[in-house]
Amino acid sequence: MARSIVRQLMVMGAFVMGAFALADGPVPVQFQVVERYAATISEGNEFAAREFLAPSVVLAEYDLFWSAVDGPKLSVVMSDQVRRMFTSSVRLEVELEAVASDGAVLITRERMWGELVPEGLAPLRSTGVYVVYGERIVGMLRVLDADQRDGLMQEALVGRWTGTAGSLRLSPEGSYRHAYAFSHLDTAPDDSGSYAVEGGVLTLVSDEATQICSPGDVGTWSLVFTSFNAMSLVQIDEMCEYPPGRGMQPGHTILLRRFTE
């Protein structure tokens, strides 16, 4: 049941990313439940917030990556993501955008401030979908705006990554180095250049120091994080072709994990 609700929420989340107008008429009473829930989050009142959630509630979120937690898990231990909301001075504002099913399904625009919000991205802007039954929220999906997801990805990329295609280091300044042997990453990289993220696509541009590409070779790769420490790159287009370059054919997937000391 929980998985089914998550799938439905994801479909609705993809559907509601376009522009919606609130239908004429009074604000549905179900939205008052959402407003009170948001207020308890802003107050940091975890126990009061729980009262607005149905026992079988499914909470799903798409910011850096998809995550979901259901009621049974919440009843045992509050998920880290949700718990941090109550301990990090979060302020949440919710505005109603559209309604369906006589108010049972609510589409919102949301803004969030707090310690969880990365510097330069405040407030976080999201589209929300709430499913409300009676006085309880039975399903909630929050989808971060695409431009801010790019910002989260840009920050999360920084560091060293390893995988079957070798090792990759990305700097905060937007430069990268790649080496097939980890020991060569700092001293003798195979490829280097600049990178940027836009629309969930990682673009690599080789510089004059590259050994396996030509200077100026551009590669575009779809970027998907499965956690903060794991991601996949799916080739879209690549001028630096194999062998010995970066790419093989469109759709080729590279799995990478963050290297930690």
C-alpha positions as CSV (number, residue, x, y, z in Angstrom):
1,M,0.0,0.0,0.0
2,A,2.8,2.5,0.9
3,R,4.7,1.8,-2.3
4,S,1.5,2.3,-4.3
5,I,0.9,5.7,-2.7
6,V,4.5,6.7,-3.3
7,R,4.1,5.8,-7.0
8,Q,0.9,7.7,-7.3
9,L,2.5,10.7,-5.5
10,M,5.5,10.6,-7.9
11,V,3.2,10.6,-10.9
12,M,1.3,13.5,-9.5
13,G,4.5,15.3,-8.7
14,A,5.7,15.0,-12.3
15,F,2.2,16.1,-13.5
16,V,2.0,19.2,-11.4
17,M,5.3,20.7,-12.3
18,G,3.5,22.9,-14.9
19,A,1.6,26.1,-14.1
20,F,-1.7,25.7,-12.2
21,A,-4.4,28.1,-11.2
22,L,-6.5,27.8,-8.1
23,A,-10.1,27.2,-9.0
24,D,-12.6,29.8,-7.9
25,G,-14.3,29.2,-4.7
26,P,-13.5,28.9,-0.9
27,V,-10.3,27.4,0.3
28,P,-11.1,23.7,1.2
29,V,-11.0,22.7,4.8
30,Q,-8.4,20.1,4.0
31,F,-5.9,22.9,3.4
32,Q,-6.4,24.1,6.9
33,V,-4.9,20.8,8.0
34,V,-1.9,21.4,5.9
35,E,-1.5,24.9,7.2
36,R,-1.6,23.8,10.8
37,Y,0.9,21.0,10.0
38,A,3.3,23.6,8.5
39,A,2.8,25.8,11.6
40,T,3.8,23.0,13.9
41,I,7.0,22.3,11.9
42,S,7.9,26.0,12.1
43,E,7.3,25.8,15.8
44,G,9.6,22.8,16.1
45,N,6.8,20.8,17.7
46,E,7.4,17.2,16.5
47,F,4.7,15.7,18.7
48,A,2.0,18.1,17.5
49,A,3.0,17.5,13.9
50,R,2.6,13.8,14.3
51,E,-1.0,14.3,15.2
52,F,-1.7,15.5,11.6
53,L,-0.2,12.4,10.0
54,A,-2.2,9.2,9.5
55,P,-0.7,6.0,10.9
56,S,-0.1,4.8,7.3
57,V,1.2,8.1,6.0
58,V,3.7,8.2,3.2
59,L,6.2,11.1,3.1
60,A,8.1,11.4,-0.1
61,E,10.6,14.0,-1.2
62,Y,12.7,14.8,-4.3
63,D,15.5,17.2,-3.6
64,L,19.0,15.9,-4.3
65,F,17.5,12.4,-4.7
66,W,14.2,10.6,-4.2
67,S,13.5,9.5,-0.6
68,A,10.4,8.1,1.0
69,V,9.3,6.9,4.5
70,D,6.0,5.4,5.5
71,G,3.9,5.3,8.7
72,P,5.2,2.1,10.2
73,K,8.8,3.3,9.9
74,L,7.8,6.6,11.4
75,S,6.1,4.9,14.3
76,V,9.3,3.1,15.2
77,V,11.9,5.9,14.6
78,M,11.5,9.3,12.9
79,S,13.5,9.4,9.7
80,D,16.6,11.4,9.9
81,Q,15.3,13.8,7.2
82,V,12.1,14.5,9.1
83,R,13.7,14.7,12.5
84,R,16.2,17.2,11.3
85,M,13.3,19.5,10.3
86,F,12.3,19.7,14.0
87,T,15.7,20.3,15.4
88,S,17.1,22.8,12.9
89,S,14.9,25.9,13.3
90,V,13.0,25.3,10.1
91,R,10.4,27.8,8.9
92,L,7.9,26.5,6.3
93,E,5.4,28.6,4.4
94,V,2.7,26.9,2.3
95,E,0.4,28.5,-0.3
96,L,-2.4,26.7,-2.1
97,E,-2.1,26.4,-5.8
98,A,-4.8,23.9,-6.9
99,V,-7.2,21.3,-5.6
100,A,-8.7,18.1,-6.9
101,S,-11.1,15.4,-5.6
102,D,-13.2,17.9,-3.6
103,G,-10.1,19.1,-1.8
104,A,-8.7,15.7,-0.9
105,V,-5.7,16.4,-3.2
106,L,-3.9,19.7,-2.7
107,I,-1.2,21.2,-4.8
108,T,0.9,23.7,-3.0
109,R,3.9,26.1,-3.4
110,E,6.3,26.0,-0.5
111,R,9.2,28.0,0.8
112,M,11.6,26.7,3.5
113,W,14.2,28.5,5.6
114,G,16.5,27.1,8.3
115,E,19.8,25.5,9.2
116,L,19.1,22.7,6.7
117,V,19.0,25.1,3.8
118,P,22.4,25.5,2.1
119,E,23.9,29.0,2.0
120,G,22.8,30.9,-1.1
121,L,19.7,28.7,-1.7
122,A,17.3,30.2,0.9
123,P,14.5,29.8,0.7
124,L,14.2,26.4,-0.7
125,R,11.3,26.4,-3.2
126,S,9.2,23.3,-3.8
127,T,5.9,22.1,-5.3
128,G,4.0,20.0,-2.8
129,V,1.2,17.4,-3.2
130,Y,-0.9,16.5,-0.2
131,V,-3.5,13.8,0.1
132,V,-5.8,14.6,3.1
133,Y,-8.5,12.4,4.5
134,G,-10.5,13.9,7.3
135,E,-8.2,15.6,9.7
136,R,-5.1,13.6,8.7
137,I,-2.5,13.8,6.0
138,V,-2.2,10.3,4.4
139,G,0.3,11.2,1.7
140,M,2.7,14.1,1.1
141,L,5.2,14.7,-1.8
142,R,7.6,17.6,-1.9
143,V,9.5,18.3,-5.2
144,L,12.3,20.9,-5.1
145,D,12.4,23.4,-8.0
146,A,14.8,22.2,-10.7
147,D,17.2,25.2,-10.5
148,Q,17.7,24.6,-6.8
149,R,18.2,20.9,-7.4
150,D,21.0,21.9,-9.7
151,G,22.5,24.0,-6.9
152,L,22.4,21.0,-4.5
153,M,24.0,18.8,-7.1
154,Q,26.8,21.3,-7.7
155,E,27.6,21.3,-4.0
156,A,27.2,17.5,-3.6
157,L,29.6,16.8,-6.5
158,V,32.5,18.4,-4.8
159,G,35.0,15.8,-3.6
160,R,36.6,12.6,-4.8
161,W,34.7,9.8,-6.5
162,T,35.7,6.2,-7.5
163,G,34.1,3.6,-9.7
164,T,34.7,1.2,-12.5
165,A,35.7,4.1,-14.9
166,G,38.4,5.2,-12.5
167,S,38.6,8.1,-10.1
168,L,37.2,11.6,-10.4
169,R,37.8,14.7,-8.4
170,L,35.6,17.8,-8.6
171,S,36.5,21.1,-7.0
172,P,34.2,23.8,-5.6
173,E,35.6,26.2,-8.3
174,G,34.2,24.1,-11.1
175,S,37.2,22.2,-12.3
176,Y,37.7,18.4,-12.5
177,R,40.4,15.8,-12.8
178,H,40.1,12.2,-13.9
179,A,42.5,9.3,-13.6
180,Y,42.2,5.6,-14.3
181,A,44.6,5.0,-11.4
182,F,43.7,6.6,-8.1
183,S,47.3,7.3,-7.3
184,H,47.6,9.5,-10.5
185,L,44.6,11.7,-9.7
186,D,46.6,14.5,-8.1
187,T,49.9,14.1,-9.9
188,A,49.2,12.8,-13.4
189,P,45.5,13.0,-14.4
190,D,44.3,11.5,-17.7
191,D,41.8,14.2,-18.2
192,S,41.0,17.6,-16.7
193,G,38.9,20.6,-17.4
194,S,35.8,22.4,-16.2
195,Y,32.3,21.2,-15.2
196,A,28.8,22.6,-14.7
197,V,25.4,21.3,-13.9
198,E,22.2,22.5,-15.5
199,G,18.8,20.8,-15.7
200,G,20.3,17.7,-14.0
201,V,22.9,17.4,-16.8
202,L,26.6,17.3,-16.0
203,T,28.7,19.0,-18.7
204,L,32.5,18.3,-18.9
205,V,34.8,20.4,-21.0
206,S,38.4,19.2,-21.4
207,D,41.3,21.7,-21.0
208,E,44.8,21.9,-22.6
209,A,46.2,19.4,-20.1
210,T,44.0,16.5,-21.1
211,Q,45.8,13.3,-22.1
212,I,42.9,11.2,-23.5
213,C,40.7,13.9,-25.1
214,S,41.2,16.9,-27.3
215,P,41.2,20.4,-25.7
216,G,37.6,21.7,-25.8
217,D,36.0,18.3,-26.1
218,V,32.5,18.5,-24.5
219,G,30.6,15.7,-22.8
220,T,27.1,15.7,-21.5
221,W,25.9,13.2,-18.9
222,S,22.6,12.8,-17.1
223,L,23.3,13.0,-13.4
224,V,21.4,11.0,-10.8
225,F,22.1,10.9,-7.1
226,T,20.9,7.8,-5.3
227,S,22.3,9.1,-2.0
228,F,24.7,11.8,-0.9
229,N,27.6,9.4,-1.4
230,A,26.5,7.6,-4.6
231,M,25.6,8.7,-8.1
232,S,25.3,7.5,-11.6
233,L,26.3,9.2,-14.9
234,V,24.4,8.3,-18.1
235,Q,26.0,9.4,-21.3
236,I,24.0,11.7,-23.4
237,D,26.6,13.0,-25.9
238,E,30.4,12.8,-25.8
239,M,33.0,14.3,-28.1
240,C,35.8,12.5,-26.2
241,E,35.0,9.0,-27.4
242,Y,36.4,5.6,-26.3
243,P,39.1,4.5,-26.7
244,P,40.8,6.0,-24.8
245,G,38.4,8.8,-23.9
246,R,35.5,9.3,-21.5
247,G,32.6,8.1,-23.5
248,M,31.4,4.9,-25.2
249,Q,27.9,5.3,-26.6
250,P,24.7,7.1,-25.5
251,G,23.1,5.4,-22.6
252,H,26.4,4.1,-21.2
253,T,26.2,4.3,-17.4
254,I,29.0,4.9,-14.9
255,L,28.4,4.3,-11.2
256,L,30.5,6.3,-8.7
257,R,30.8,6.3,-4.9
258,R,32.2,9.1,-2.8
259,F,35.7,8.4,-1.6
260,T,36.0,8.9,2.1
261,E,39.2,8.6,4.2
